[in-house]
Amino acid sequence: MKSMRRGSIALLIACAAGCGGGSDAGSGTKFSFVTPQVNSQRVFAYTITDNSHNTINQTLRNTVTTINADGSYVYLHEAPSGNSVTVNGTTYSTPTETVNDNNSGQELSYSYLNSGGIAVTCTATPHGAGPSYPITVGQNWTQNFVASCGTAAPVSYTQTGSVVDVESVVVPAGTFSAVKLQSTETWTDSNGTTRTEAITNWRDVTTGLSVKRITNIEYSGTPLVNGYPVTTTTALESQT
């Protein structure tokens, strides 16, 4: 799941089913999450580096379709041009998903059609990764949640993180004043492979929405047979 596995942007491995200096601007300031508007759209450049140093480039798009009274919302997550590529025996692709987030931008569920055309729904209990808003610089958080997808065995996740600073960050969409979050997320899949993800996420100070995210992934337990991602970077290209 996006926030459950990698935050707000998804990667499906089909074969396996910091700019700017520190600032005192955020000291003592409470930053709120602002629910995006219906029909608003955000496009991201998504880059994967695998264990053989190959680079896989994708484009991702999120379009908000529904806003609920409590500030939770629904958006369509998709790759506009498909962006499917197979490297080292692993197919990297992004299925079209309908995603439900709460009013802190934490993922609640998402649904998609699998390769057999069957609808699959994944849910997070109590919700996916990321801090609950409002947040302040210096704040720490720890959360445990369980992700369940269709008939597959539930997977437990643990995330610890901190709100580090307010920085200026440059992405293709422009320069943003952003709250810098750093976290570590760990989970073990049904094959016994454990992933430990070190995540740095820059979120716009005005909206709480991510503008840049870098994830470094380490693996332990059951070795993976094919290629696998070791670094992913997501950067905002445009928003309307």
MIGU-142333 format. One record per residue (C-alpha): x, y, z. Coordinates in steps of 0.02 Angstrom, whole numbers, plus 50000, padded with zeros to 5 digits. Layout:
N
XYZ/...
REM end
This chain:
240
500005000050000/500645017449966/500795024450139/500835007150215/502305001450113/503085017150040/502065032350095/500905041749972/501525034149807/501355015249761/502555002949682/501894985949627/503224972749596/502194961549486/503274946049501/503134946849690/501354951549691/508705087050035/508905103749967/509135119550069/509765122350245/508915121050413/507735134550472/507015140550637/505395145050548/504515129350609/505025130750791/503455129750898/502325131350744/500905119150721/500705113250542/499005107150485/498485095150348/497335102950218/496195091050123/496465093649935/495015099549829/493945088649716/494685086749542/496385093149599/497795083649518/499625080549563/500895072649446/502515064949509/504155058849435/504535042049515/506275034549502/506805017249559/508605011349575/508754992449587/510084981249664/511044980749499/511074999849487/509765000249349/508635015549345/506775013849312/505815029949279/503935031449296/502615045049299/501225044349429/499635054449442/498425057149586/496695064549551/495515068449695/493755061949662/492815063549828/492925074049987/492035067850143/491285078350282/492645073050407/494045078850291/494485061450229/494565059850040/494685048049892/495865049349746/496315039649589/498135034049584/498785029149412/500215029149288/499585039549140/500615030049010/500675013049091/502525013849136/502734994949143/504524988549127/505374972149169/507154972849237/508134958049308/506584947149304/505514959549401/504094969049321/503844986449391/502134993649356/500785004149438/499004997749435/497585010249436/496995011449616/495585020049709/496365026249872/495525032050034/496515043450151/495975050950317/496085069350365/497945067550407/498365060050238/498595042750316/498005028750204/496455019050256/496215007850105/496455005749919/495654994949784/496254988849614/495994975049486/497294961249491/498034952849336/496514941149329/495304955749327/494724952449505/494444967349620/495594967449772/495404978949922/496814982250045/496474990250213/497544997050355/497054995350537/496955007950617/497745017750472/499325018450369/500995026850400/501405044950436/501105056550584/499395062450638/499135081050610/499395094450672/501275092050687/502705102450757/504585102250731/505395090850860/503875079450873/504145060550869/502915046950825/502795028050833/501415017550759/500984999550724/499694994650596/499094979350503/498824978750315/497604966050243/497424963150055/496054951749992/496324933750049/498194935950083/498844934450261/498874951250353/500564959950367/501114969850521/502064986250501/503044996550625/503545014550594/504515026750702/504835044450646/505215062450689/504785079750624/506535086350591/506485104050524/505765116150397/506785117150237/506725124150061/506605109849937/506735110849747/505725099049636/505175100249453/503565109049509/504555123049593/505305127749760/504315123849918/504485127650102/504275110150173/504225101050339/505565087450336/505035070650409/506205056050437/505595038650481/506015020250480/504705007550429/504884988650445/503824974250383/504014955850339/503084948050192/502314930750182/503924923550109/504944928850260/505824943650179/505994958650295/506104976050224/506784990650325/506415007150240/507305023250289/506155037150227/506435055750210/504845064950162/504665083650129/502885089950150/502275107050098/502065118050252/500415124950185/499505108950140/500435094450222/500525085750053/502165077550002/503245086349872/504765074949883/505125058049960/506695047249961/506635029250023/508155018050050/507734999650072/508724985850158/508254967450151/508504953050271/507784935750300/507294925850146/508324932249997/507424938849844/507714929049684/507534942949555/507974961249550/507274972749682/507244991449722/508524998549843/508105017049823/506535025949765/506305044649739/504665053649712/504645071949659/503165083149620/503125088349437/501505098249431/499885101549525/498245109149471/
REM end
